């Protein structure tokens, strides 16, 4: 039986694994790397993690990573779910979730099920509103990542924050 080894664990595969089995195993390995306590050290790390978490969604969802002062994940949560082309976002609820876990920083994300991860003007507007609200409670909004099945875009890297 073939095995795949990661830094701290080995995973067994069937003799002739299907593509779905390989994808599932890859997801398990990545999920382990990005669990609570993992450091989100760059926009690239955030994009990979968030694409893994919500990129396959068939409708818009709004997800948040709550971080400590060293940008380690202390909590993550899907805060809002919407339809195929929109999701309501309430800054008050994002702030409440950040306070609940005593976060020092936050990275938010949502999925564009259409496959086009290009941020819209509405995305830019809600990001500015979230940044203002979170500043009032001393929580830094580090990034807003827009993801799809095939790509992820960091609004911070694009200078849209």
C-alpha positions as CSV (number, residue, x, y, z in Angstrom):
1,X,0.0,0.0,0.0
2,X,1.6,3.3,-1.0
3,X,2.0,6.1,1.6
4,X,2.6,9.8,1.4
5,X,4.6,11.4,4.2
6,X,4.2,15.0,5.5
7,X,6.5,16.6,8.1
8,X,4.8,15.0,11.0
9,X,2.6,12.2,9.7
10,X,2.2,9.5,7.0
11,X,-0.9,8.8,5.0
12,X,-1.8,5.5,3.4
13,X,-3.4,5.3,0.0
14,X,-5.1,2.4,-1.7
15,X,-3.0,0.5,-4.2
16,X,-4.8,2.3,-7.1
17,X,-6.2,5.5,-5.7
18,X,-8.8,7.4,-7.6
19,X,-8.5,11.1,-8.3
20,X,-11.2,11.8,-5.7
21,X,-9.3,9.8,-3.1
22,X,-6.1,11.8,-3.8
23,X,-8.0,15.1,-3.7
24,X,-9.6,14.1,-0.4
25,X,-6.2,13.1,1.1
26,X,-4.7,16.4,-0.1
27,X,-7.5,18.3,1.6
28,X,-6.9,16.4,4.8
29,X,-3.1,17.3,4.7
30,X,-3.8,20.9,4.0
31,X,-6.5,21.2,6.7
32,X,-4.0,19.8,9.2
33,X,-1.4,22.5,8.2
34,X,-4.0,25.3,8.6
35,X,-5.6,24.4,11.9
36,X,-5.9,26.5,15.0
37,X,-2.5,27.8,16.0
38,X,-1.2,27.9,12.4
39,X,0.4,31.2,11.5
40,X,-1.0,33.2,8.5
41,X,2.3,34.8,7.5
42,X,1.5,36.1,4.0
43,X,-1.4,36.9,1.6
44,X,-0.4,33.8,-0.3
45,X,-0.9,31.6,2.8
46,X,-4.3,33.2,3.4
47,X,-5.3,32.7,-0.2
48,X,-4.4,29.0,-0.2
49,X,-6.2,28.4,3.1
50,X,-9.3,30.3,2.2
51,X,-9.6,28.7,-1.2
52,X,-9.3,25.3,0.5
53,X,-12.0,26.2,3.0
54,X,-14.7,27.9,0.8
55,X,-13.5,27.8,-2.8
56,X,-15.8,24.9,-3.8
57,X,-19.0,26.5,-2.5
58,X,-21.9,26.7,-5.0
59,X,-23.2,29.9,-3.3
60,X,-21.6,33.0,-1.8
61,X,-20.4,32.5,1.8
62,X,-18.5,35.0,4.0
63,X,-15.8,33.4,6.1
64,X,-13.4,35.0,8.7
65,X,-10.1,34.0,10.2
66,X,-9.6,35.5,13.6
67,X,-6.0,35.9,14.6
68,X,-3.8,36.7,17.6
69,X,-1.1,39.4,17.7
70,X,1.3,37.0,15.9
71,X,-1.2,36.2,13.2
72,X,-1.9,32.7,14.4
73,X,-5.4,31.4,13.9
74,X,-7.4,31.4,17.1
75,X,-10.8,30.8,15.5
76,X,-12.4,30.6,12.0
77,X,-16.0,30.8,11.1
78,X,-18.4,31.1,8.2
79,X,-20.4,34.1,9.3
80,X,-22.9,34.5,6.5
81,X,-24.4,32.4,3.7
82,X,-26.1,33.8,0.6
83,X,-27.3,32.9,-2.9
84,X,-25.4,32.2,-6.1
85,X,-24.5,35.9,-6.5
86,X,-24.7,37.7,-3.2
87,X,-24.3,37.3,0.6
88,X,-25.4,39.7,3.3
89,X,-22.6,41.0,5.4
90,X,-23.3,42.7,8.7
91,X,-20.2,44.5,10.1
92,X,-21.7,44.4,13.6
93,X,-21.8,40.6,13.5
94,X,-18.2,40.4,12.3
95,X,-17.1,42.7,15.2
96,X,-19.1,40.5,17.7
97,X,-17.4,37.4,16.4
98,X,-14.0,39.1,16.8
99,X,-14.7,40.2,20.3
100,X,-16.1,36.7,21.3
101,X,-12.7,35.1,20.5
102,X,-10.6,38.1,21.7
103,X,-9.0,38.5,18.2
104,X,-6.3,41.1,17.6
105,X,-6.6,40.8,13.8
106,X,-9.0,39.4,11.2
107,X,-8.8,38.2,7.5
108,X,-12.2,38.0,5.8
109,X,-13.1,36.1,2.6
110,X,-16.0,35.3,0.4
111,X,-16.5,33.1,-2.6
112,X,-17.6,34.1,-6.1
113,X,-19.3,30.9,-7.3
114,X,-19.2,32.3,-10.9
115,X,-15.5,31.5,-11.1
116,X,-14.4,35.2,-11.5
117,X,-12.7,36.2,-8.3
118,X,-12.2,39.8,-9.3
119,X,-13.4,42.1,-6.5
120,X,-16.5,44.1,-7.2
121,X,-17.2,47.7,-6.1
122,X,-19.5,46.2,-3.5
123,X,-16.6,44.1,-2.2
124,X,-14.4,47.2,-2.0
125,X,-17.2,49.1,-0.2
126,X,-17.9,46.5,2.5
127,X,-14.2,46.0,3.1
128,X,-13.9,49.8,3.8
129,X,-16.9,49.6,6.1
130,X,-15.5,46.5,7.9
131,X,-12.1,48.1,8.4
132,X,-13.7,51.2,10.0
133,X,-15.9,49.2,12.3
134,X,-13.1,46.8,13.4
135,X,-10.7,49.7,14.1
136,X,-13.2,51.0,16.6
137,X,-12.7,47.8,18.7
138,X,-8.9,47.7,18.1
139,X,-9.1,44.7,15.6
140,X,-7.0,45.0,12.5
141,X,-8.5,43.9,9.2
142,X,-5.5,42.5,7.4
143,X,-7.1,41.4,4.2
144,X,-10.2,40.5,2.3
145,X,-9.6,37.5,0.0
146,X,-12.1,36.9,-2.8
147,X,-12.0,33.2,-3.9
148,X,-13.4,31.0,-6.6
149,X,-12.8,27.4,-7.5
150,X,-9.8,28.4,-9.7
151,X,-8.3,31.5,-8.2
152,X,-8.0,33.7,-5.2
153,X,-7.3,37.5,-5.0
154,X,-6.0,39.4,-2.0
155,X,-7.5,42.8,-1.9
156,X,-4.6,44.0,0.4
157,X,-2.1,42.9,-2.2
158,X,-4.0,44.8,-4.8
159,X,-4.0,48.0,-2.7
160,X,-7.9,47.9,-2.4
161,X,-7.9,48.3,1.3
